Amino acid sequence: MTEIRYQVVEHDGGWAYKVDDVFSETFPSRERATLAAEQAAQRQAQAGRTQAISYQDAEGRWHEEIARGDDRPDTGVAP
């Protein structure tokens, strides 16, 4: 199972959460950013519908595949 950890970090004059190199919007406090990260992690772990998706990779190529709605990652917020 894939594991995703959200990190809460100082960012752009406030606080944000991030996964890899992608940042959320900026929040005025660490507490608000942590709450938002926890909520995002919970939403990402919820099962959804199986559906077709399209995405572009780093080289600019487009891909289409079926994303299973029950194939959810293990998520959480890093301490």
Buried (B, 14 or more C-beta within 10 A) or exposed (E): EEEBBBBBBEBEEBBBBBBEEEBBEBBEEBEBBBBBBBEBBEEBEEEEEEEEEEEEEEEEEEEEEEEEEEEBEEBBBEE
